[in-house]
Amino acid sequence: MMRRLDAFPRFLLKLPFFVRLSVAILSVVFFLLLYMLVSPAARTPLMLAIPMALVVIGLLVSLLRDSLDVVDAARLQSTRALEQQQQLNRAKDQFILNVNHELRTPLTAIAGFIELLLEYNERLLDVEERTKFLKQALDSCDDLQMLIGNVLDALQIDCGKEHLSLQACSVQQAVREVLEDTDPRWLHSHRVRLDVAEELVMLANEQYFRQVLRNLLSNAFKYTPAGTEVLVSAKPYGNAFQPSESASQLCIQVKDAGPGIPPDELPDLFHQFVRLKRDISGQVRGSGLGLYISKQMVEAMGGRIWAESAGISGQGSCFCFTLAASIPQASINASLQEEIFH
């Protein structure tokens, strides 16, 4: 019984303010009518004063309730903002720790090889061994340079999102420019095939697009056996095939024929400093930042990126990302098929 009595006031307090005000006015009118209907001999000031006082107190309580709701909402918003800031601080601290750890590996290798060369250069090392140590030190310098470049890219992406310039540019031309700047050793060891519509035009930042494609191609070359094929394709995505649609999205894909990616590792693939478990102790070096940076760049251009793989060796992986595109209907079926040999 007490719960029922307590539930009614709570129900009234949850009503909108104008509804509560209307109830209060109707209560005042009701008590005035009741006061007038009572015989003059039975009228007392308390008959009117007590109900009126209760109505006034109810209005004050409802106003106080509204004020408390505003305060609670502000407090909740401040708490969420504080939690978000704390999460950002933790992510920043973790990022710094990860960078510090990743920097130590190539720096330690460089210092070790240089120390060996200084200590044993003329007495115990022949030309072949000295060349080997110098090459390993140089490889570590390349790793260090790549890591620093990736870290700088990751730090600069958020700063440049608001001022990012998107321009219409040819997909085929941009892909060719990336391939022209690719290490010739990779192009000799793999077959690169293009499947790109000649007239496809994307709305993108050319620098970001080149960096994303360069990262995806680099992974395809590094983690797949020599002699296998790497396919770079671009095609309309979404509703671009509808005759009434002249502008839609474009999907760019980089598909390899390597060992594939275990399905359970796909969700974390685009996080910071994430590498496949089999590659952590492998011979292929990597910072775990390339795909994370690619994701940030694609999203900054208004697209999205994902990976598809069954995790079966030989079937490989397919990395896809979308961008806004303006696609002439006449050119949708005019696809360029070619294979590049070096």
LUMVOMI-269357 format. One record per atom (N, C-alpha, C): x, y, z. Coordinates in pm, whole numbers, plus 32768, in hexadecimal, padded with zeros to 4 digits. Example, Ala and Ser with C-alpha at 12.3 -4.5 7.8 and 13.67 -1.06 7.14 Angstrom:
85277DC7830C/84CE7E3E830C/85287EB6830C/85057F1F82C4/85577F9682CA/850A80038313/
//
This chain:
80537F888000/800080008000/8057807E8000/80C1807E8052/811B80F18059/816281067FD4/8184809A7F91/81C580A67F0E/816980EA7EAA/80E880C87EAF/808A81067E53/807C819B7E70/807781C07EF1/806E824D7F15/80EC82987EEC/815D82567EF4/81DB82987ECF/81EC82A07E38/81AD82467DEE/81BE82447D5E/817782B87D1B/810482E57D53/80B883507D13/810483D47D11/813F84017D82/818F847D7D7C/820584717D1C/824583FE7D19/82B483EB7CBC/828483F67C2A/820D83C07C12/81D483C97B8D/81B9845A7B67/818584A97BC6/816A85367BAB/81EA85847B8E/825685647BD9/82D585AB7BC5/8314858D7B3F/82F2851A7B05/832A84F77A83/82DF85397A0F/826A85727A2D/821D85B279C3/826086347998/82478664791D/827D86E678F3/824C8756794D/829A87C37950/827D882F79AE/81F4886E7992/81D188827913/815188C378F5/80DB886C7921/80EE87E7791E/8084878D794E/8074879B79E5/80E687A07A2C/80E087B17ABD/80A188387AE2/80C288A17A93/808A89257AAD/7FF389247A97/7FC788DD7A30/7F3688D47A15/7EEF888B7A87/7F2C88217ABA/7EF387D87B2C/7EE888337BA6/7F5088857BBD/7F4E88E07C30/7EDF89477C22/7ECF89807BA9/7E6589E57B92/7DDB89A77BA6/7DC8892F7B6F/7D4788EB7B80/7D2C88CD7C13/7D9588AD7C5F/7D8388917CEF/7D57890F7D38/7D9689827D12/7D6E8A017D52/7CDC8A217D32/7CB58A127CB3/7C2B8A2C7C8C/7BCA89CF7CD6/7BF389517CE3/7B9E88EF7D29/7B8889187DBA/7BF4893D7DFD/7BE689637E8B/7B9789E57E9A/7BA48A437E3B/7B548ABE7E41/7AC08AA07E31/7A9E8A487DD1/7A138A217DBF/79DE89D97E3A/7A3089827E72/7A0589397EEB/79EE899A7F5E/7A448A007F67/7A368A637FD2/79B68AB37FC1/79958AD37F43/791C8B217F2A/789E8ACF7F40/78A58A4C7F2A/782F89F77F3D/781089DD7FD0/787489E98022/785C89D480B2/780E8A4B80EA/77B58A308147/77648A9A8183/77BE8AFF81CA/77988B7F81C8/77EC8BE78209/780A8BCB829B/77AD8B8B82DF/77C48B71836E/78338B0B8383/78448AB08322/78A98A468332/79308A6B82F8/79388ADE82B8/79B78B06827B/7A1A8B3282E5/7A978B0682D2/7B078B338328/7B7E8B5382CE/7BD68BAB82F9/7C4B8BCC82A6/7CA38B538286/7CA68AF382E4/7CFC8A7F82CC/7CCD8A2B8256/7C488A2D823D/7C1589DE81CE/7C518A0B8149/7C728A8A813D/7CAC8ABE80C3/7D448AC880CB/7D778AE48141/7E078AFC8151/7E578A7A8141/7E268A0E817E/7E738991817C/7E80895A80EE/7E12894D80A1/7E23891C8016/7E7989777FC1/7E6589FD7FD5/7EB78A587F87/7F4B8A497FA8/7F698A388028/7FF58A268052/802F89A58018/7FE0893A8015/801088BC7FDD/802D88CA7F47/7FD789157F00/7FEC89297E72/806C89777E59/808189E17EA9/80FA8A327E9A/817689DF7EB8/8171898F7F24/81E2893A7F47/81FD88D57ED7/8190889E7E9C/81A288407E2D/81E6887F7DB5/81BF88FE7D96/820189437D27/8294895A7D44/82B389827DBF/833F89997DE3/839089187DDB/835288AA7E09/8399882A7E03/83B188007D72/834D88177D1C/835F87F27C8F/83CB88477C4D/83CD88CA7C6E/843789207C39/84C088F37C6A/84C788CF7CE9/8545889D7D20/856E881B7CDC/850987C77CBF/852587497C7A/855F87647BF0/852787C57BA7/855C87E87B23/85EB881A7B2D/8606886B7B93/868E889E7BA5/86EF882C7BC3/86C287CE7C17/8717875C7C36/873187067BBB/86CB86F87B65/86DE86AC7AEA/874686EE7A90/874187737A87/87A487BB7A37/882F87A87A70/883987B17AF6/88BB879E7B37/88EF870F7B22/889586AD7B2F/88BE86217B1A/88EC86097A8B/88A586457A2A/88CD8635799E/895586747985/896C86EC79C1/89EF872D79B1/8A5D86DB79F4/8A3E86A27A69/8AA186507AAF/8AC185D27A5F/8A5A85957A23/8A6F851D79D2/8AC2853E7957/8AA685AF7918/8AF385D878A3/8B8585F278C7/8B9A8633793B/8C23864D7968/8C6D85CB7986/8C24856B79C2/8C6284E979E1/8C8A84A07963/8C3284A378FE/8C538462787F/8CCA84A6783B/8CCB852C783F/8D3B85747803/8DBD8552784B/8DB7854778D0/8E2E8523791C/8E5C849578FA/8DFD843978EC/8E2283B078C9/8E6083AA783E/8E2883F777DF/8E6283FA7758/8EEF8433775A/8F03849C77AB/8F8884D677B4/8FEB847477F2/8FBC842B7858/901383C77896/903583577833/8FD4832E77E3/8FEF82C8777E/905382FA7716/9045837876EE/90A583B27690/913183B776CD/913783DC774C/91BA83E1778F/91F883577799/91A582F277BA/91DA826A77C1/9208823A7738/91B8825B76D0/91E082337649/926282787620/927182F77645/92EB83407624/93638304766D/935082E576EE/93BE82A9773A/93E482217702/937F81D176DB/939B814E76A1/93E1815D761B/93B881C175CE/93F781DC754D/948A81FD7560/94A8825375C1/9533827975DC/958582007609/954981AC765F/95908134768D/95AD80D77618/954A80C575C0/955E806D754D/95C980A374EF/95C5812774D7/962B81637480/96B5815374BE/96BD816A7540/973E815B7584/977480CE7576/9719806B7583/97437FDF7577/976F7FC074E8/97227FF07486/97427FD373FB/97C2801873CE/97DF808F7405/985880D773E0/98D680927414/98C980517485/993F801274C2/99777FA1746B/991E7F587426/994C7EE473DA/99AD7F0A736B/998B7F65730E/99ED7F8872A6/9A657FD472DE/9A5180287343/9AC18073737E/9B26801473BD/9AF47FAF7404/9B4D7F4C7442/9B9A7EFF73D8/9B557ED9736B/9B977E9072FF/9C037EE572BE/9BE67F6372A2/9C497FBC7263/9CC27FCB72BD/9CAA7FE6733D/9D197FF7739B/9D6C7F7773A5/9D297F0373A5/9D737E8673B1/9DCC7E6B7338/9D997E8072C0/9DE87E677248/9E5E7ECA723D/9E457F477260/9EB17FAA725C/9F1D7F8872C3/9EF37F5C7337/9F527F35739F/9FA87EBE7371/9F677E5C732F/9FB37DEA72FB/A0197E167292/9FEF7E71723B/A04B7EA071D2/A0C07EED720D/A0A77F3D7272/A1137F8A72B0/A1757F3172FC/A1407ECA733B/A1947E777391/A1E07E0B7343/A1A07DD272DC/A1DD7D617296/A1F47D7E7201/A1F37DFA71DA/A1F47E1C714C/A26B7DE07101/A2E47DF6712F/A35B7DCE70E5/A3957D497115/A37D7D247190/A3BE7CAD71C8/A3767C2B71A5/A2F07C2971B5/A2A97BAA71A9/A2407BA7713A/A21F7C177101/A1B57C1C709D/A1EE7C2A7011/A1C07BD46FB7/A1E97BE46F2C/A1877C416EE5/A19F7C566E65/A14D7CB56E19/A0BB7C896E15/A0A47C076E05/A01B7BD46DFB/9FCE7BEB6E7C/A0107BD26EEE/9FCD7BE56F6E/9FB27C796F89/A0157CCF6F68/9FFF7D5E6F7B/9F8B7D8F6F25/9F847D5E6EAA/9F177D856E51/9E907D566E88/9E8F7CDE6EC1/9E157CA86EFB/9DE57CFE6F70/9E427D236FCA/9E1D7D75703D/9DEF7E007012/9E327E386FAF/9E097EBC6F7E/9D7E7EB66F3F/9D647E4B6EF5/9CDF7E3D6EB8/9C737E2E6F23/9C917DE06F8C/9C2F7DD16FF7/9C187E547041/9C847EA17055/9C757F237095/9C237F80703D/9C397F796FB9/9BEC7FCC6F5C/9B587FA46F5C/9B3C7F226F63/9AB17EF46F6A/9A6D7F296FE9/9AB77F297056/9A807F5E70D3/9A677FF470C8/9ABE803B7080/9AA780CA7067/9A2780DF7016/9A1180896FB4/999680926F64/991C80796FBB/992580157015/98B67FFA7070/989A807270CA/990680AE70FB/98F781227153/98B881977108/98E581AE708E/98AD821A703D/98198201701F/97F581846FFF/976B81636FE4/971581777060/9747814C70D4/96FC815A7150/96E581EC7172/974E823E7166/973F82CD7184/96DC830D7124/96E582E970A4/9686831E7043/95F782F77063/95E3827A708C/955D824D70AF/95278295712A/957E82A8718E/955482EE7208/952D837E71E7/957E83C17196/955E844B716F/94DC84517120/94C983F070C7/944B83ED707C/93D383DB70D9/93E18381713A/937483687198/935483E371EB/93BB84307210/93A584A87261/936B851A720F/938A851F718E/93608590713D/92D6857E70FF/92A4850370FA/922384EA70B8/91B3853770FD/91AA852B7183/913E856F71CC/9147860671BC/91C2863C71B6/91D286CC71A8/91A686FC711F/91B386A770B9/919486D27032/910986B17001/90B7866E7054/903286457027/8FDB86BE7004/8FDF87287055/8F878799703E/8FAC87E56FC0/902A87E26F97/9058882F6F24/907D87D46EAE/904C87596EAF/906F86FB6E45/902D87246DC2/907C87296D59/904B87506CD5/903186D46C82/8FB786C76C4D/8F9186586BF7/8F80868B6B69/8FBA86446B0A/8FB3866C6A7E/8F8F85F56A27/8F54861269B5/8F3685A96954/8FB68583690A/8FD685026908/905084D568C5/903B844A688C/9088842A6827/907D83A967E2/90B5833A6839/906882D2684A/90958260689A/910882196855/90F9820367D3/915F81BA678A/91E58203678E/91E28285677B/925E82D2677D/929E82CE6807/924D82DB6871/928482D868F8/92C182506918/927F81E468EB/92B5815E6903/933A814C68BA/9340817A683E/93BC816E67F1/942E81BC6833/941082306867/9478827F68A9/94AE82386924/945681F6696E/948481AA69E2/94DD813669B7/94B580F0694C/95058080691C/958C80AE68E5/958F812468A8/960E81576875/9671817568E5/963C8199695B/969281B769CE/96AE813D6A24/967680CA69FE/968880506A4D/971380166A35/97497FD86A9D/97CC7F996A94/97CD7F356A1F/98297F4769BF/982D7EEC694B/983F7E596971/98807E3F69E1/98947DB46A0B/98107D706A27/97B07DB76A5E/972C7D7D6A76/96E27D6469F3/96EE7DC06995/96AA7DAE6915/96E67D3C68C4/97677D1F68D8/97A57CAE6894/977E7C2A68D5/97697C2C6958/974D7BAE699F/96B87B8969A0/96607BE6697B/95D07BCB6978/95957BF868F3/95287BB868CE/94DC7BE26858/946F7C446884/94737CBC6850/940F7D216873/93AC7D2E67FF/932E7D1E681C/92C77D2767B5/92637D9367DB/92397DE3677A/91DA7E4E6790/91537E2A6753/90E97E4D6799/90617E406765/901A7EC1678D/902C7F286739/8FFC7FAE675C/8FB17FE966E5/8F3C801E66FD/8EF280636694/8F3D80E2666E/8F5080F665EE/8FA7816165BE/8F7681EC65E7/8EF481FE65ED/8EBC82836608/8E9282976699/8EB3823B66F1/8E8A824B677D/8ECE82C567BA/8E7E831667FC/8EB1838F683C/8E85838C68CE/8EE483A06927/8EC6839D69B6/8ED4842969F2/8E8C843E6A5F/8E9784BB6AAB/8EEA849B6B26/8F6984C36B24/8FC5849A6B8E/903684FE6B9B/908184EC6C06/90FF85336C17/916C84DA6BDB/91AF850A6B74/920D84B66B2A/927E84826B83/92AF84D66BDD/931B84AA6C35/92ED84396C90/927684486CC9/924083DF6D20/922683606CCF/91EE836E6C57/91D182F86C06/925182AC6BE6/92BA82F36BBE/933882B06B9E/937182686C19/936882A96C8D/939D826C6D06/935181EE6D2A/92CC81F16D1F/927B817B6D3F/929C81096CDF/929E81266C5D/92BB80BE6BFB/934A808A6C0B/93A680E36C2B/943180B96C41/943B805A6CB9/93F280776D24/93F3801F6D99/93B97F956D78/934B7F936D2E/930C7F136D0D/93637EC16CAE/939F7F036C4C/93F87EBB6BF2/94747E896C3B/94A97EDA6C94/951F7EB06CE0/95027E306D2E/948D7E2A6D70/94697DB16DB9/94577D3A6D5B/941B7D536CE7/94057CE56C88/948A7CAD6C57/94EB7D036C3E/956D7CD46C0F/95BC7C8F6C7D/95B77CC66CF6/960A7C926D64/95DA7C0C6D98/95567BF86D9C/95217B836DE0/94F17B156D82/950F7B216D00/94E67AB96CA1/95617A7F6C5B/955A7A026C32/95CE79C36BF1/95F07A066B6C/966F7A026B49/969C7A386AC8/965B79E86A57/963C7A2D69E9/960079ED6976/956979EC6978/952B7A1169E7/94987A1369EE/94637A9769B6/93E17A99699E/93A37B0D695E/93697B6C69C7/93767BED69AC/93367C5569FB/92D97CA2699E/92597CA169BE/91F57CE16969/91C97D6569A8/91D17DD1695A/919E7E546984/91257E73692C/90B17E836968/90377E99691B/8FE87F0E6955/8F957F486901/8F3B7FB4692B/8EB97FA368E0/8E4A7FB36926/8DC87FA068E7/8D607FF26931/8CF0800E68EE/8C8380556932/8C50800469A8/8C23804C6A0D/8BF8800B6A88/8B7380476AB3/8B177FF56AE3/8A9680286B10/8A34802D6A9E/89F580A36A88/898C80B16A23/89BF80ED69A1/8A4480E4698B/8A7C81256915/8A4D80E56893/8A1A806B6897/89EE802A681C/8960805367F4/891B809F684B/889680CB6828/889F813A67BF/885081366756/8859819966EC/88468228671E/87F5823A6788/87DA82C167B8/884982F8680F/88A982A56830/891482CF688A/899182EF6839/89BF836D6842/8A3B83956800/8AAD83A36862/8A9083A868E1/8AF883B46947/8AD9835569B9/8B38830369DC/8B2582A56A49/8BAB82926A8E/8BCB82166AAC/8C4A81F86AED/8C9E819E6A93/8D1D819D6AB2/8D7D814C6A69/8DC280EF6ACE/8DD480726AA7/8E1880116AFD/8E9C7FEA6ABE/8F0980056B05/8F8F7FDF6AD7/8FBA7F656B27/8FEF7F006AE1/90147E826B21/90A47E5D6AFF/90E87E266B62/916C7DEC6B4F/91647D5C6B80/916D7CFF6B20/915D7C716B41/91DF7C286B25/92077BD26B84/92827B846B73/92617AEF6B7A/92C57A9D6B68/92B57A0B6B6B/931079D16BD6/93177A156C47/937079EB6CB4/933079896D14/936379846D8F/933279226DF1/92AB79466E2D/927A79BF6E14/91F979E76E4C/92047A166EDB/91947A446F12/918E7A786F9A/91277A276FE8/914A79F5705E/90E879AC70AF/906E7A0370CB/8FF679D070B7/8F7C7A2170CA/8F707A607154/8FA37A1B71BD/8F967A537243/8FF37ACA725B/90537AE27202/90AD7B547211/90847BCA71B9/90217BB87163/8FF57C24710A/8FBF7C9E7155/8F6E7C8D71C2/8F357D057203/8F9D7D65723B/90127D337265/90777D8972A4/90E37DB57242/90D17D9771C4/913C7DAA7162/91607E3D714E/91007E987161/91177F257145/912F7F7871C4/91517F357232/91727F7C72AD/92077F9E72B0/922D7FF5730E/92B8801E7319/93117FAA7344/93837F9E7302/93EE7F3F7326/93BC7EAF7329/935C7E8F72D5/93287E0672CE/93697DBF7259/93A07D4A7275/93D77CF3720E/939F7C667222/939B7C1971B7/936C7B9071C3/93C97B41721E/93907AE27265/93DF7A9572C5/94527A4C7281/94397A1A7208/94A379CF71C3/95147A297194/94F97AAE7187/955E7B0A7153/95B27B4B71C0/95857B41723E/95CF7B8272AA/965C7B4A72B6/96677AC672A9/96EA7A8672B3/97227A61722A/96E37A9471BF/97117A747139/97837ACC710A/97AF7AB57090/981F7AFF7059/97F67B85701C/97757B956FFD/97477C116FC0/97357C7B702B/977A7CEB7019/97707D56707A/96F37DA97061/96C07DE470CB/964C7E3C70C1/96337E847143/95F57EF9713A/95DB7F4971B1/954E7F3571E7/94F47EFC7197/94697EEE71C3/941B7F7071BB/944F7FD27170/940C80537164/93D5806D70D8/940480227074/93DD803E6FEA/934880376FD3/93067FCB7000/92767FBD6FEB/9228801F7041/9259803C70B9/9217809F710E/9217812870CA/928A814F7093/929481CF704C/923A81CF6FD0/9239815F6F88/91E381556F12/915081696F37/9126812E6FA5/909C813C6FD2/907C81CE6FF1/90D782127039/90C1829E705B/90B882F46FDD/910E82D86F7B/910F83286F01/909183116EAE/906682946EA2/8FED82766E55/8F7382B76E97/8F6982AD6F1A/8EF882E96F60/8EFC83806F56/8F7583BB6F55/8F80844C6F44/8F4D84786EBD/8F5384206E58/8F1F84406DD3/8E8C84186DC3/8E4E83EB6E2F/8DC083C96E2C/8DA2833B6E03/8E0782E26DFE/8DF182576DD8/8E0181F96E4C/8E06817A6E2D/8E2081146E94/8E7A80A96E58/8EBC805E6EAE/8F1C7FF96E82/8F067F796ED1/8F187F076E91/8F097E876ED5/8F5B7E1E6E8C/8F667DA96ECB/8FB27D3A6E91/8F5A7CBF6E8C/8F6E7C6F6E23/8F247BF26E11/8F877B816DFE/8F767B156E49/8FCF7AA26E3C/8F917A2A6E82/8FA279B66E45/8F7379396E82/8FDF78F96ED7/905979336ED4/90C678FB6F23/90FF787C6EE9/90E678646E68/911877EB6E25/918F780F6DCE/91FC77C86DE1/927677E46D96/925E77D16D01/928B78336CB3/927A782E6C23/920478806BF2/919D788E6C48/912B78E06C22/914379746C41/91A2798E6C9A/91CC7A166CB3/91687A6B6CFD/917B7AEF6CEE/91277B526D31/91017BBD6CCD/90947C016CEA/90677C706C96/904A7CE76CEF/90957D556CDA/90807DD06D24/90327E306CCC/8FC47E656D03/8F697EBA6CB6/8F567F3E6CFF/8F4B7FAA6CB2/8F23802A6CEE/8ED080776C89/8E7580C76CBC/8E1881106C69/8E3581A56C6E/8E1681E86C00/8E2282796BF5/8DAE82AD6BA1/8D8F832B6BB3/8D2983686B5E/8D5C836E6ACF/8D01835A6A70/8D2C835669E4/8CC18391698A/8CEE83CB691D/8C9583F868B3/8CB083A1683A/8C4F834C6817/8C6782E567B3/8C0A82F9673C/8C3C832366CA/8BE8832C6652/8BAE82A3662F/8B2E82A06612/8AEB822065F7/8B2981D76581/8B588221651E/8B8D81E264A5/8C0E819964BE/8C5181BE652D/8CD581836544/8CD3811165A8/8C5C80F065DB/8C5780886642/8C848001660A/8C5A7FE4658E/8C7D7F636553/8D007F666507/8D3E7FDB64FB/8DBE7FE564B4/8E2E7FD06518/8E507F556532/8EB37F336596/8F387F126553/8FA17F426593/90277F2A655D/90607EAF65A0/90847E4B654F/90BF7DD06581/914D7DC8654A/91AE7DC265A5/92357DB56577/928C7D7665E4/92FB7D4265BA/935A7D066617/93E07D486602/94207D6E666F/949E7DB66668/95107D54667E/956E7D4F6620/95E17CF9662B/965D7D526633/96BA7D2A6687/973A7D726696/97AD7D0E668A/
//
